[in-house]
C-alpha cells in the first residue's frame, strides 16, 4: 500500500483517475475509499477494450492505472494500445501493475508505460518472507518526484527486506520458468476437468486474449483462476481439502497457494459489485508453485473428488 500511496501522492484535489475495473484488493480500496477523501475521483472501465479507456478520459485526467493480467480474473490490457491513446493526451501518467508477470516475462516500460509497479513480496521475492513494493520508471522527472515522496512519506524498506528481495531476484529466471511449466500443466488439467466450469489462464489458446498475451509477454506465470461447479459449498470443500496447496491470500512464492477471492481479498467489496466483476462465490485463484507437478495435480484431483 505504501507503493500505491506514493503514486497517489502525485495527484491533487480535482484530479481524475481512470482504472481497469478489476484491480488488486489494496489498490481497489485505495482508489475507491482513500483518495476520494482528497477530492480525487476514479472511473473504472473494462480495459480489455482500449477504447473504453479513451472514452473515460477527461480534461482533468492525470493518471491511468492498469493491471495486466488482472487479479483475480486474469483479464489482459493491451498495454501498448493504451499507451498510444495516452500519447495524444497531455500530462497523463500511465501506471501498470506488473506483479503477476514480473519483469522476466513482461516489460511495460518498453510498451509505453510511465511507471511500472511490482508487489515485490510476490514473484520477485519468491519466498513469501518479505513485504515490499517498487516503482520503476524511465522518466527522470517522475523519478525525482517519486524519490522525494518516498523519502517524505517514509515508504522505505528495511535493509533486511532489501536483502531478502535481492536474494530472490537472483533465482527469478529459474523460478519463473518452473512456474510457467507447472502452470501450463495445471491449467491443461483444469481445462478438461468435469468439476471446472470455466478456466482463466492466458497461456492457453482457450483464453480470449491468448494472442495478445503472446504478443506483449514472453511467457506466463503460475497465476490462474477458475469457477468450480457447485457454488460456495463446493469451493469451501475443495479449498479445505487441498494438502500441497496452501489456503492463503498471498501469491507468487515457490509454494503453491489456493485462494478464495470472494471471502478473502475481495471480501470488502459489496456482493452485487463482486458478481458484476465476475468474482463470484465459486471463483478460486491458484498460484502454482514449483513443487513436483505430479504432486500438484494429484492434490487438486483428490480435493475435487471430495466435492459432492
N, C-alpha and C positions, 0 to 999 in steps of 0.2 A: 504494500500500500504506500510505502514511503516513495517508491519509484513513480507510482501513478500520481501521487500528490505533487511530486516535483514537476511533472508535465502540466498538471492542472494549475500550478502556480505561474505558468507562463501566460495565463489568461487573466482578464479583469472583468469587473462587473459590466454587463451589457453584451458580452461576447456570446457567440453561439457555437455549439459543437455538433458535428454530425458523426454518428457512430453506428456500427453494424448492430443489428437487432439482438444478436447472440454474443454475449461477452462473458469473460471470466467473472465469477461472482463478485469479487472485490472491486473490479473496475465498474461493473454494473451498479453496485451500491454507491460508489464514489460519484458517478455521473448523475445518478438519479436522486440521491439523498444528501450529498455533501456540497458539491459546488453550486447547487441550486440556491443554497443559503447565501452565496456571494453574488447572486443575480446573474448566474450563467445558465443558459438553457441548452438542453441536448435534444436533438431529433434522432430517433433510432430508425434505421431503414434496413430493408432487405438488400444487403450489399452484394448478394450473388449476381445482381444486375447492376453494373456501374452507373447506369442511367438513373437509378434511384438515388444514388449519392449526388449526382449532378442536380437533380430536381430539388433536393433538400437544401442546397446551398443558399445562403442569404448574404446580403451585403455585410452583415456583421459576423459571418462565419470565420472563426480564427483557427479552428482545429478540426481535423478529420481523424477519427480513431477507428482503425480496422483491426480485426483479429482473424488470422488465416493460417491454418484451419481454426474454426471457432470452437469454443468449449461450451457445451459438450456434444454438439450436433455435427461437428466436422464439416460445416459449410465452408466453402472457399471464397475468397475475394480475389478478383483479378487485380493484383496489386499494381501492375504496370498500367492497366486501363484507367484505374482511379487516378494514378499519378499524372497521366496525360490530361485528364479532365482538370486537375488542380493546377497544372502548369499555366492554364489560361486565366487563372484567378490570381489575386494579389494577396500576399502575406497570409496564406493559409498553411499551417503546419500539418504535415501528414505523418501520422504515427501508426506503426504496425506492430502489434504484439506477435512475436515470432516464437513464443515459448514452445509450442507443440512441435515445431520443425527443427529448431536450433540453427545456429549459423552454419552447421555442417551440411544441412540439406537445403536451406533456403536463405537467400540474401536480399532482403527487401530494399536495402540501400541501393543496390545495383538496379533495382526495378523502379526506383524513383521516390522511395520514402525518404522523409527528412530525419525521422527518428525511429529507431527500432528498439522495442522493449523486450527483455527476456526476464522471466522469473528464473533466476539462476539456481533457486532451490530445487528446480526440477531436473531436466536432462543435463544441463550444462554442469551442474554439480554431480548429479548421477548417483549419489549415495544417501540421499534423504537425511542429511545431518547438518544442514545449514539453512538459514533464512536470509535471502539476499535477492536483490534485483539489479538490473543495469539498464542504462540507456546508451545507445550507440548512435552517433551522428557523424556525418562527413561535412557538416555545415559549421564553419568556425564561429559564426555569430551565435548560433544556437548552443554550441558547446560552451561558450563563455557564459551565457545566461544560465544554462543547466548547472555548470560548475559553481556559479555564485549561489544558486538556490540550494544546491546540495550542502554547501558549506553553511549557509544561513539557517536552513531548516534542520540541519543535524542528521540528515539521512546518510550517515557514514558507517559502513560496516566495520566490525571488529577485525583486527589483524588475523585472528584465528579463523573467522569465517572466510576471509580472503584466501587464507592458506588452503582451506578445505575446497573451495571452488577451483582454485588454481590446480590443486591435485587432481580434481575430477576432469578438468579440461584436457589434461594430458592423455586421457583414455577416451575422450569424446568420440573420436573417429572409429575406434574399435567397438565401443558400446552401441553407437547408432547403427552400425552395420548389423549387429546382432539383433537390436530392437526391430529393425526392418525385416530381417529374415524371419524372426519369430512372429512378428506382427502379421506378415503376409500369410504364414501358415495358420495362425489362429483365425484370421479373417476368412480364409477359404473354408475352414472347418465350420465357422458360424454361419457363413452364407448358405450352406446346404443343410443346416440343422433344422429338423422339424419344429423345434421349440422357438426358433428365431423368426419373428415376424418381419423384421427389416434390419439390415446391417448398414452402418455408415463407416466406410473406410476408403479414403481417397486413392489408396494403392491398388484397388480392384476396378476393372472395367465397369462393374455394376454401379459405381458411384457416378452420379450425374455430371460431376465436374472432373472426371478422370483425365481428360485431355488437358484441361487447364493445370491440373496437378503435375502432370508430366512436363508441361511447358515451363512452369515457373519454379519448380523444385527439382533437385537431382535425386531425390529418394523420399522415403516415407518413414515415419517414426512408428512407435508401437501403440499409438493412440487410436481408439475406435469406440464406437458405441452401437448399441442395438436395442430393439424393442423385443422383450421376451413375451411370449404368448401367456396370458393368464393374469395380467394386471399386477397390482401391488403385491398381492399374496404370493404370486409366482416369483416376483423379483426378490421378495424377502426370503423365501425358501432357498432360492438359488444362492443369494449372497451370504446367507448364514451357513451354507454347506460347502463353499469352496475351501480348500485346505492350503494349496500352494499360493493362490491369490489371496492377498490380504485386503480386508474391507477397510478402506481409508479414503480421505479426501485428496491426498496428495497424488502425485504422478511423476513419471519420468525417472524414477530410480531404477537401479539394477533389478530390484524385486518387482514382481507382478502385483498390481493393485486393482481391485474392483471397487466401483464407486456407484452410489445411487444419488444422482443429482437432485431429484425431487425432494428428498428428505435430508440432504446434506448441503452441498454447496449452493443450491438454489432454493433452499427451504424458506428463505425470507421473501421470495417472490410470490405474489398472490397467485393462487391456483389457476384462476382463469387466464392470467397472463402467461404462466408457465405452459399451460396446454396450448395456447396460441403459438408459443415459440417452439413447440414440439417436445418440451421437457415434461413428458407425462410420467405417471407412476410406474410404468413398465419399461422406462428407459434405463439402461445400465451402461456405464462407461468403463472401459478397460484400459489400463496402462500395462501393456505386455512387456514383461521384463526379459532378462537374458538367461533365465534358467533353461534346463533341458526342455526342448519343445515337446517331447513325448509326455513329460510330466505335466506340462501346462494343459495340453489338450485332454489328457486323461482326467485332470482335475475338473475342467469345465464339463466334461462328459458325465462324470459321476454326480456333479451338482445338478445338471439338467435332469438326470434320471430320478431325482428325488422330488422334482416339481410335479404336482398332481394336476 
